[in-house]
């Protein structure tokens, strides 16, 4: 299970591995009972299905799979030193970080940007949350449309301020660490460099961000 997979991705992987039907896994993962003691307000097991390589018997069943993955999350959470943190808020933040950048050194910076925006009362405006909202609604079309950005949905951070109600994917160790210890900076924006490196340009103000967006567009379109 790669870092950043959501419960729908994991369901597909479960079915492809011959361990059960994707729909059965998804239905099981939508029940948050296995983590209620850790995160009483968690809407599902999303975020707590720890990404790793697991060796399991063919007939393990989806309930036992969910238990296995959440038990691994508990071990990783303890190792990350998150005992005093708000579990749901931290894992939700980590899931955004995981989906936004694949560059390990950038993860604390991205977490710091989101922390800064939250402190200033700015909307997070994170594309991955818009995608997840569309997935929950069953209307994701593979590309973000204007209607997706405008959709009033608790998970769409373009329309709703603050963190979404829960994680949008399952973060790995580095993303969890970044959410627990975000970098200190004045950055409020970031956009992909568009050079194929999966890295980003970070900006302290909107004017600089717009310049970075123009550079991204030029890089994207050659």
C-alpha positions as CSV (number, residue, x, y, z in Angstrom):
1,X,0.0,0.0,0.0
2,X,1.8,3.2,-1.2
3,X,1.8,6.3,0.9
4,X,-1.0,8.6,-0.1
5,X,-3.5,5.9,-1.1
6,X,-7.0,6.6,0.0
7,X,-9.5,3.9,1.1
8,X,-10.8,3.6,-2.4
9,X,-7.3,3.0,-3.8
10,X,-6.7,0.4,-1.0
11,X,-10.0,-1.3,-1.9
12,X,-8.9,-1.6,-5.5
13,X,-5.5,-3.1,-4.3
14,X,-7.3,-5.5,-2.0
15,X,-9.4,-6.8,-4.9
16,X,-6.5,-7.0,-7.3
17,X,-4.6,-9.1,-4.8
18,X,-7.5,-11.5,-4.5
19,X,-8.1,-10.7,-0.9
20,X,-11.8,-9.6,-1.2
21,X,-14.0,-7.2,-3.1
22,X,-13.1,-3.5,-3.2
23,X,-16.7,-2.6,-2.3
24,X,-16.5,-4.8,0.8
25,X,-13.3,-3.2,2.0
26,X,-14.5,0.3,1.3
27,X,-17.7,-0.4,3.3
28,X,-15.7,-1.8,6.2
29,X,-13.2,1.1,6.1
30,X,-16.1,3.7,6.3
31,X,-16.8,2.5,9.9
32,X,-14.4,4.3,12.3
33,X,-14.9,2.0,15.3
34,X,-11.3,0.7,15.2
35,X,-10.0,4.2,16.0
36,X,-12.7,5.7,18.1
37,X,-10.5,5.6,21.2
38,X,-7.8,7.6,19.3
39,X,-10.0,9.9,17.3
40,X,-13.6,10.0,18.5
41,X,-14.7,12.3,15.7
42,X,-13.1,10.4,12.9
43,X,-15.7,9.9,10.1
44,X,-14.0,6.7,8.8
45,X,-10.7,4.8,8.9
46,X,-9.3,7.1,6.3
47,X,-5.9,8.2,7.4
48,X,-5.5,5.4,9.8
49,X,-4.9,2.6,7.3
50,X,-1.1,2.8,7.5
51,X,0.7,2.5,4.1
52,X,3.2,-0.3,4.2
53,X,3.9,-3.8,2.8
54,X,1.9,-6.5,4.5
55,X,2.2,-10.3,4.1
56,X,-1.2,-11.8,4.9
57,X,-3.1,-15.1,4.4
58,X,-5.3,-15.2,1.3
59,X,-8.5,-15.6,3.4
60,X,-7.8,-12.8,5.9
61,X,-11.0,-10.9,5.2
62,X,-11.6,-7.2,5.0
63,X,-12.4,-6.7,8.7
64,X,-9.1,-8.3,9.8
65,X,-7.3,-6.3,7.1
66,X,-8.6,-3.0,8.5
67,X,-7.6,-4.1,12.0
68,X,-4.1,-5.0,10.8
69,X,-3.6,-1.6,9.1
70,X,-4.9,0.4,12.0
71,X,-2.8,-1.5,14.4
72,X,0.3,-0.6,12.4
73,X,-0.9,3.1,12.5
74,X,-1.0,2.9,16.3
75,X,2.6,1.7,16.4
76,X,3.8,4.4,13.9
77,X,1.9,7.1,15.8
78,X,3.5,6.2,19.0
79,X,6.9,6.1,17.4
80,X,6.3,9.5,15.8
81,X,5.9,11.0,19.3
82,X,2.4,12.3,18.8
83,X,1.1,11.4,22.3
84,X,0.1,15.0,23.1
85,X,-1.2,16.0,19.7
86,X,-4.8,16.1,18.5
87,X,-4.8,12.8,16.5
88,X,-7.5,13.6,14.0
89,X,-6.3,17.1,13.2
90,X,-2.7,15.9,12.9
91,X,-3.5,13.0,10.6
92,X,-5.8,15.2,8.5
93,X,-3.0,17.7,8.1
94,X,-0.5,14.9,7.3
95,X,-2.9,13.5,4.6
96,X,-2.9,16.9,2.9
97,X,0.9,17.1,3.0
98,X,1.2,13.6,1.7
99,X,-1.0,14.4,-1.3
100,X,0.6,17.7,-2.1
101,X,4.3,16.8,-2.3
102,X,6.4,13.7,-2.9
103,X,9.6,15.5,-1.9
104,X,10.4,14.5,1.6
105,X,12.3,17.8,2.4
106,X,9.3,19.8,1.3
107,X,6.8,18.1,3.6
108,X,7.5,20.2,6.8
109,X,7.4,23.4,4.6
110,X,4.0,22.5,3.2
111,X,2.7,21.7,6.7
112,X,4.0,25.1,7.8
113,X,2.2,26.8,4.9
114,X,-1.1,25.2,5.9
115,X,-0.4,26.1,9.6
116,X,0.2,29.7,8.6
117,X,-3.0,29.9,6.5
118,X,-5.1,28.4,9.3
119,X,-3.7,30.9,11.8
120,X,-4.6,33.8,9.5
121,X,-8.1,32.5,8.9
122,X,-7.3,31.8,5.2
123,X,-8.9,29.0,3.3
124,X,-6.4,26.2,2.7
125,X,-7.5,25.9,-1.0
126,X,-5.9,22.5,-1.4
127,X,-6.6,20.8,-4.7
128,X,-6.5,17.2,-3.2
129,X,-9.4,18.1,-0.9
130,X,-11.5,19.2,-3.9
131,X,-10.8,15.9,-5.6
132,X,-11.7,13.9,-2.4
133,X,-15.0,15.9,-2.1
134,X,-15.9,15.0,-5.6
135,X,-15.0,11.3,-5.0
136,X,-17.2,11.2,-1.9
137,X,-20.0,12.7,-4.0
138,X,-19.3,10.1,-6.8
139,X,-18.8,12.9,-9.4
140,X,-15.0,12.9,-9.8
141,X,-14.2,13.1,-13.5
142,X,-10.4,12.9,-13.4
143,X,-9.9,16.6,-13.8
144,X,-10.7,19.5,-11.5
145,X,-13.5,21.7,-13.0
146,X,-14.7,25.1,-11.9
147,X,-17.9,23.4,-10.5
148,X,-15.6,21.2,-8.3
149,X,-13.9,24.2,-6.8
150,X,-17.3,25.9,-6.1
151,X,-18.9,22.8,-4.6
152,X,-20.0,23.5,-1.1
153,X,-18.8,20.4,0.7
154,X,-17.1,19.9,4.1
155,X,-14.0,18.4,2.4
156,X,-13.6,21.1,-0.3
157,X,-11.2,23.6,1.2
158,X,-11.8,26.1,-1.6
159,X,-15.3,26.5,-0.4
160,X,-15.0,25.8,3.4
161,X,-12.5,27.3,5.8
162,X,-10.4,25.2,8.2
163,X,-9.2,21.6,8.0
164,X,-11.6,19.1,6.4
165,X,-13.6,16.9,8.8
166,X,-11.0,14.1,8.4
167,X,-8.1,12.8,6.4
168,X,-8.3,12.5,2.6
169,X,-5.6,9.8,2.3
170,X,-3.3,7.6,4.4
171,X,-0.1,9.4,5.2
172,X,3.3,7.7,5.8
173,X,5.9,8.4,8.4
174,X,7.5,11.5,6.8
175,X,4.1,13.2,6.4
176,X,3.1,12.4,10.0
177,X,6.4,13.8,11.2
178,X,5.9,17.0,9.1
179,X,2.4,17.5,10.5
180,X,3.6,17.1,14.1
181,X,6.6,19.4,13.5
182,X,5.8,21.9,10.7
183,X,8.6,24.2,9.5
184,X,8.5,27.8,10.7
185,X,8.3,30.3,7.8
186,X,6.4,33.2,6.4
187,X,5.2,31.2,3.4
188,X,1.5,31.3,2.6
189,X,1.4,29.9,-1.0
190,X,3.1,27.2,-3.1
191,X,2.7,25.9,-6.6
192,X,4.5,23.2,-8.5
193,X,7.6,24.2,-10.4
194,X,6.4,22.5,-13.5
195,X,9.8,21.1,-14.3
196,X,9.0,17.5,-13.7
197,X,10.8,17.4,-10.3
198,X,7.5,17.3,-8.3
199,X,8.9,20.1,-6.2
200,X,7.3,23.5,-5.5
201,X,8.0,27.2,-5.4
202,X,7.0,28.8,-2.1
203,X,5.8,32.4,-1.7
204,X,5.2,34.8,1.1
205,X,2.7,37.0,-0.8
206,X,0.1,36.7,-3.5
207,X,2.1,38.8,-6.1
208,X,5.1,36.4,-5.9
209,X,2.8,33.4,-6.0
210,X,1.2,34.7,-9.2
211,X,4.7,34.9,-10.8
212,X,5.3,31.4,-9.7
213,X,2.0,30.3,-11.2
214,X,3.0,31.9,-14.5
215,X,6.3,30.0,-14.4
216,X,4.4,26.8,-13.7
217,X,2.2,27.3,-16.6
218,X,5.2,28.0,-18.9
219,X,6.9,24.8,-17.7
220,X,3.8,22.8,-18.0
221,X,3.1,23.8,-21.6
222,X,6.8,24.0,-22.7
